[in-house]
Amino acid sequence: MSTSRRRTLLKVIVLGDSGVGKTSLMNQYVHKKFSQQYKATIGADFVTKEVLIEDRLVTLQIWDTAGQERFQSLGVAFYRGADCCVLVYDVNVNRSFDTLNTWHDEFLNQASPSDPKTFPFILLGNKIDVDGGKSRVVSEKKAMEWCASKGNIPYFETSAKEDRNVDSAFLSVAKLALEHERDQDIYFQTVVADPVPEVEQRSGCAC
Amino acid sequence: MKALRRSSTSSSSSASSSPRAPSSPPPWVHLRSLLVASSSSSLATSGNSAAVAASASFSPASYSPHSDRGGTKSPWSRRKRKRPLSCRHWNHLFSANGKLRDGGRKFLKKVRSGGVEPDIRAKVWPFLLGVYDLNSSEAERNVIKTNKRNDYEKLRLLEAYALYDPEIGYCQGMSDLLSPIIVVMEEDHEAFWCFVGFMRKARHNFRLDEVGIRRQLKIVSQIIKRKDSHLYRHLQKLQAEDCFFVYRMVVVLFRRELTFEQTLCLWEVMWADQAAIRAGIGRSTWAKIRLHAPPTDDLLLYAIAASVLQRRKLIIERYSSMDEILRECNSMAGQLDVWKLLDDAHDLVVNLHDKI
């Protein structure tokens, strides 16, 4: 039994360098498909998926963004109202790991959530399948250390190609986002005590 | 320069070897050094002196197939060395559909013990280096070959463009603009200069400061505002009047929303407008013609606005967030009639060109 009749929409933003596999991870999670062919994301797009968490049906709205710096400042419009930010890097490319700090800080900077200190992030190290793991250059330990330094961000190692850990990673995303959304709800209920019956209205607060 | 050509086979490069004086030397100089690094094998046959110097040891002309192999018996091994893989043997390894028998086991065994005869190396190496899977059929390899050739051409031309226009360099989305040109223009150098012509205006879409994009989004917003205040007010209510939802259409000029053929139609009409303006064929000429719409540099933006206006009812009645409009715009692929779009765009130009 769901505790609330209201459908919950959770907004998730996926960020990371171009080519790390953001779109592929989403496609694998939502459509159970993987394409070898690379097609750069232009601007932003999103997919949705219904997830059952603790007997509650929530809709994950996962936003895919362009990974090249040139399409950044316009991303701001899409970051608004996010409930969780998924950072992705390629375990075979050092640079994509090094830029995580930038993505992390830029997100907080541009989305300016009301709770930057506790805003939920999650890190995915993708492409662990490549060359049977032999071409990997960023160790799990190094990634975990980074996560610890950012306030214990959950970390998953994934392969969008072979569908490894993708479901569990996004389930964790959904849980984090739901927690965050609840906290926000409590925060806003004290400000505007207005139980809106309409479904989509929740995102109406675009501050 | 020769190495830039579409085909690097020796037959086609010798057939069209008329020298062409480069009109702008600096980019070509860079290009040559780039190509020495990236494709020494094709340069080695081109007779380019720099390339020959750089890769003299690989030049087929100076290479004698049997001189350096040494005897069949290795001085370090007591075992008798086997002979290299011959052409006849190689052909025997394949089954009827062009697949290597037994997953390539016999093939690899042979090469591991004795190498490959020089005259079939070009055929064999792609298998050794993973370009072709050992289990691939001939049909599969042909597909891979075509795709790889296209990918390579794209890379080469984009790299050339990045050298030609270092301020813009390379950016995602450019290959969307280049790929139709490669398909239509047979010769690499012609494809390149057409792309340069295309990019004269489109390059602003890829500027680091994004002013080019912002300017265009603003114009789309203004067109909608002027044409349909009701829709515009609805967009304002959703905080979507900045028209971010058409971002992708602006950056890659409808390439992701239209089919290949439709894209070419739209672009041609749009280029004709721009060419008319460049040639100074202005308003007065067009006023007398049935169309009435004077040529504009921003026909694309009118077309984008038209595609949104075509969905005004849906947007006003059903959509209550910017997300939904973005979703609608991103899934227009296959839904658009390019000539209807252009008709609507021309109508907008007639009504609004002196107000925007």
Contacts between the chains, C-beta under 8 A, distances in Angstrom:
chain1	res1	chain2	res2	distance
A	18	B	172	6.1
A	40	B	172	3.8
A	40	B	173	6.4
A	40	B	175	7.7
A	41	B	172	7.8
A	42	B	172	6.9
A	42	B	173	5.2
A	42	B	176	7.6
A	42	B	247	7.4
A	42	B	248	4.5
A	42	B	251	5.2
A	42	B	252	5.8
A	42	B	256	6.9
A	43	B	244	7.8
A	43	B	247	3.9
A	43	B	248	4.5
A	43	B	251	6.6
A	44	B	247	7.5
A	44	B	326	7.4
A	45	B	248	7.9
A	45	B	326	7.4
A	45	B	327	8.0
A	45	B	330	5.0
A	46	B	323	6.8
A	46	B	326	7.6
A	46	B	327	7.2
A	61	B	323	7.1
A	66	B	172	6.3
A	67	B	172	7.8
A	68	B	171	6.3
A	68	B	172	4.7
A	69	B	208	7.7
A	70	B	171	5.3
A	70	B	172	7.6
A	70	B	206	6.3
A	70	B	207	7.8
A	70	B	208	5.8
A	70	B	210	7.3
A	71	B	172	7.4
A	71	B	251	7.9
A	73	B	210	5.6
A	74	B	210	6.4
A	74	B	213	6.8
A	74	B	244	6.5
A	74	B	247	6.4
A	77	B	242	7.2
A	77	B	244	4.9
A	77	B	322	7.6
A	78	B	244	7.8
A	200	B	320	5.7
A	200	B	321	6.3
A	203	B	321	6.2
A	203	B	323	7.8
A	206	B	239	6.0
